[in-house]
Amino acid sequence: MQKAALARYFVAASLARAADSGAAVGLVLLAVAQPDLSHPEAVGGILAAGLTAPHVLGPVVARRLDRARDSRRYLFVAFVLFGGALAGSAMLLGRVPLVLVLLATVVAGCCGPLLTGGMSSRVADLTGPDQRTRRRGEGLDLLSFSVASVAGPAGVAALAAVTDPRVALVSLGAAAIVAAFITLTLPPAVTDDGKSKDAEKVRAVLKLLVRHGPLRRVNYATMLTAMSNGGLAVIAVVLATHLTGRSSAGATLMAVLGVGSLVGALLVTAFPLRGEPDRLTTRYVALTGAATAICAFTPSYVVALVAFALIGLGNALFGAATFAARSEYAPPAARAQVFVTMASLKIAAASAGSALAGILSFLGPHGLPLAAATVVLLGALLTVIDRAR
């Protein structure tokens, strides 16, 4: 029963997250394909921002999930709304005023946090109290992110090439709706008793992330690592151009990063992590930082490929540790809020890292990865000092 439920969860989570990860790419492709749009690239960027900006509302949306009488139904509505709004934006673009299309993407974006952190908050209910089983479930959850991060953008690109971007986006919306119906088949959460529940207020959860030692350390380590990871695309291009003379070789480095992450997710699913999540976080942040530092001193493109694979592996192990920390340290009345709030802060940090890497690109193939590695290793060092205090 438990294995079957986890299998259904994996399918639902993968479909929903593939829709989420591919949506921004699809919107940009669709905008560029519209002959009547002026500045189509700018329009695509604005619509993509409409998907990501509402993540700042994640804690508010997650509080409703913590209070829900039946969390499955709440997720069902969110997934259907996401899929319908995404498909609607695809059908409307080029046919109605742009502001209406942007409104549809914002509606989808408001549901986005529930496709990621909100869904992850259900894993503890599906696996029960046994730690090894729960961590295997968290590894499976991490694997769904890895699969979706590849399948979403790749699926959109393939469908857009064979048909057109509009069909690709409608297909993503349909995937989210299919995920919604699968979510309804999952076992109810322990607290799904048909009654509205008390939940911590958003302000209280934010204070918890500051005052609770393990959650605080995991949170800022996650943000600093995400800031570094956000700049990896820029680092990959700068490094590849320096080592091979071809900027396109940076795409290969990013692909290898994804492979490393996928391998790591498979490993933690097959062999669940053991130990205290707080200390595991420090260990794998340090691993990720060390792998990033290799990029600053790499003598060849082959070594750079290995380094990016190690960064992906470290990120996967680190991700599993953070999932375990959220499950074990978050109070039941605020579990969804803790998951979603930390995920929202991570996304914000990654966005800042992308912008910062672009600004600091003048540091070159040695200075830029060294700066990124310093940020990550600083996160590991701070957790050690914080824990000692």
N, C-alpha and C positions, 0 to 999 in steps of 0.2 A: 504493500500500500504506500509506504513512505517513498520507495524508489520510483513508483509510478507517478506520485505527486511531484517529486523533484524533476522527473523527466518532463512532465507537462509544464512545470514552472520554467525550465530551461528553454523550452520551445517558445512559450509566451514571452519571456524576457528577451530572448534573442530577436524575435520578430518586432517587438515594440522598440527595442533599442536600435535595430537596424533602420527602422523608419525614422527614428530621431537622428541618427548619425548621418543618414543620407539626405535628409530634408534640405539642409542648407546648400549642399552641392547641387541638388535638383533645382532649387529655386534660382540659383545663379545661372545654371544652364538654360532654364526656361526663359529667363529675362533676356539673355544674350540672343536667344533664338527668335525673339519677337521683332519683326521688321519695322514696326511702327513706333517702337519705344526710342526716345532720345536718351542717351547715356545709359544704355542697358546694364553695363557693369555696375554702375552706381545704384541702379534700381535693385539689382540682384543682391548687392551688399546690404542695402536697407532692409530688404525682406529677410535676409539671413539674420540681421541684427534683431528683427522682430521676433525671431525664434529664440534667440539666446538671451536678450535683455530681460525678459520676464522671469528668468531664473532667480532674480533677486527677490521675487515673491515666494520662493520655494518654502521658507519656514512657515509662512501663513497658510499656504496650501497644505503643507504636511500636518499642520495642527488639526485640520479638518479630518485627515486620515486617522490620526490618533484618537479622535473623538467619534469616528464613524461607528454606527451600529453594526455594520458588516463591511469590513475593509475591502472585500472582494467586489462588492457593488460599487463602492467609491472608485476603486481602480478601474472597473469596467466603464463607468461613465467618463472618467478622465481619458482612457484610451480611445473610446469611440469619439469623444470630442476632438482629441488630437488628430485622429485619422480623418474625420469629417472636415475639420478646419483646414488641414493640409491639402486634401483633395479639392476642397472648395477654392482655396487660393490658387491652385493650379488651373482650375477651370475658369476662374474669373480674370486672371492676369491677361491684359490686352483687350479685355471686353468691357470692363467697368473702370471707374476712377481708381487710381492707384491706392488711395486712402482706404478703400474697402478691402482691397487685397491685403494691405498691411494689417488691417484690423483682424482679418482671418488668421494671419500668421502669428499675431500676438496672442490670440485665443489658443492656438496650438502651443505656443511657447509657454503659456501659463500652466499647461498640463505636462510639459516636458519634465519637470522635477519628479513627477510621480512615475514616469517611465524609467527613471534611473534610481535615485535614492529611495523613492517611495516603494518601488517594487522590491528593492533589496531588503527593506525593513521587514519583509514577510518571511525571509529565509529562516530565522530563528523559530518561527511558529511551525514551519514545515518539518524541521529536523528534530525538534524536541530538545531535552536538556543535555543529552550526551554530547560532550565537547568535541570528540573526534568526528561524530556524524555531522555536527553543526559546521565544523570547519571544512568538511568535505563539501557540504552544501554551499558554503561561502566561496569555495574554489570553483564550484560549478557556476555560481553567480558571476564570478570574475570572468570565467570562460565565455559566458554569454556576452559580456562587454567586448571581449577580444574578437569574437566571431562577428558581432554586430558592427564593430568599427571597420572591419574589412568588407563584410557583405553589403552594408548600407551604401557607402559611396561607390563600390565596384558594381553593385546591382543597378544603381541609378545610371552610371556611365554606360553600362552594357545596354540597358533598355533604351536609353536616350539615343544610342547609336543605331539600334535596330529599328526602333519606332520613332518616338520623339520625347522630349523631356516632360511633356504634359502627361503622357501615359506612364512614364516612370514615377512621377510624383503621386498620381492616383493609385498606382500599385503600392507605393509606400503607405499611403493612407489606408488601403485595404489591409495591408499587413498588420497595422496597428489595431484595426477593428477585429481581425481574426484573433490577435493576442488578447483582446478584451474578452471574447467569448471563452477562450481557454482559461483565462484567469478565474472565471466564474466556476470552473470545475475543480479548482483547488480546494483543499480542506479549509474550513473556517479557522480563523485565528483563535487562540485560547480566549481572547477577550471579546470575540464576536458573539455577543449574547442577545442581539436585537435591541439593545438599549444604548442610548447616547451616553458616552463616558466622559469623565473629567480628563482634561489634558493640561499639561503645563503650558503656561503662556509663553509666547515667543520670547519676551524679554527674559523670562526665567531660564529658558533654554540657552540663550546667548550668555547669560551669566554662568551657567553650568559649564559651558565650553571654556570659560576663562578660569573658573575656580576649581574645577575637578582636575587634579593633576594629570592622570593618564589621558583623559579626553583633551585637555589643553595641549599636551605634548604631541599627541597624534594629529591634532588639528593644525598647529603651526608647522609641523614637519610636512604634513600633506600640502599645505599652501606653498611652502618654500620649494618643495620638489615639483609641484605643479608649475610654479613660475619658471623653473629651469626647463621642464618638459615643453612648456609653451613656446620656448625659443628654439627647440630642436630642429624645426623645419628650416629656420634661417641658418642655424649652425651647419646643418647638413649641406645646404647649397654652398655656403662659404668654404667649408672644408673640402667638399668634392671638387670645386673649381680650383682650389689650391693644389690638390693632389693629382687630379687627372686632367685639368684644363677644360672640363665639361661640367657645366652647372646641372645638366640633366642627371648626372651620376648621384646627385643628392637625393633624387627620388628613390634610387636603389637603397641608399642608406636608411631612408624612412621605411621602406618595405621590410628591410631586415630587422628594424626596430619592432615592427608589427609581428614578425615571425618570432622574435625573442619573447615578446609579451605573450603570444599564443602558447609557446612551449612552456613558459612559466605557469600560465593558467592551467594547462594540462597537468603539470607536475603537482601543483597544490591541490588539484582535484583528486589525483591518484594517491598522493602522499600528503595528507593534511598537515599543516603546520602544528608544531607542538611548542608549548611554552607560553609565557605571559605576553599578550599582544603589545603592551607598552614597550617592553624590551625588544621584541621582534621588530617593532617599528624602527627603533634606532639602528638595529643591525642592517636592515635592508635599505634604509636611507643612506647609510654609509656605503653600502655596495653600489647603489645607483650613482652616488657622488664620485666614487672611485672610478667607475666605468666612464663617466662623463669626463673626468680628468684625463683619462687615456687619450681622448680625442685631441686634447691640447698638445700632446707630445707625440702623436702617431707619426711614424716615419713613412707609412705607406697606406694606400687605399684599402688593402686587405686588412690591416690592423684596425682601420677605422670601421670596417664592416663588423669585425669581431666586437669592437667597443660598442657599437650601436645595438648589436644583438644582446650584449650584456646589460645595456641600459634597459632594454625591453624586458629581459628576464628579471632584473632588479625591480622594475616597476610592478611587474606581476606579483612577485613575492611581497613587496611593500603593500600593494593593494589588498592582498589577502589578509595581511596583518592589520590593516586599518579596518577592514570589514569585521574582523574578529573583535577589534577594540570597540567599534560602535555597538556590536551585538552585546558584548559582555559588560560594558561600562554604562551604557545608556539606560536610564530608568524606563520601565515598561510604559509609563504614561507619556513618555516623550521620545520613544524610539524612532518613530518616523521623522520627527522634527530633527533629531540629532543626525540621522542619515542624510536627510535632504539639505539641512543647513551646512553640514560639512562639505557635501557635494557642490552646493552653490558657491561656497567660498573657494573651493578648488577650481571651479570653472572661471571665477573672477580672477584668481591668481594666474591661471594659465593664459588668459587673455592679456593680462598685464605683462606677462613674460614674453608673449609674442611681440607686443609693441616695443618692449624694452630691447629685445634682441635686434629688432630692426634698427632702432636708434643707435645701438652700440656696435653695429656691424663693422664700423671702422676699426674695431679692435683686432679684426683679422682672424685668420684660421687658428691662431694660438691663443690670443687673448680672449676671444668670445667664448669658446668652450671652457676655458679656465675660469672665467667669471661665472658661468653657469654651474660648474662643479663646486666653486666656492660657496655659492648660495645653498646648494644641497648639503654639503659637508657642514656648513654652519648650522643647518637644521639638526643634523645628527649630534653635533657638539652641544647645542642648546638643550636637547633632550637629556643628555648625560648630566649636564650641570643642574638642570631643573630637578631631575630625579634625585640627585645627591643632596640638594637642599631640602 
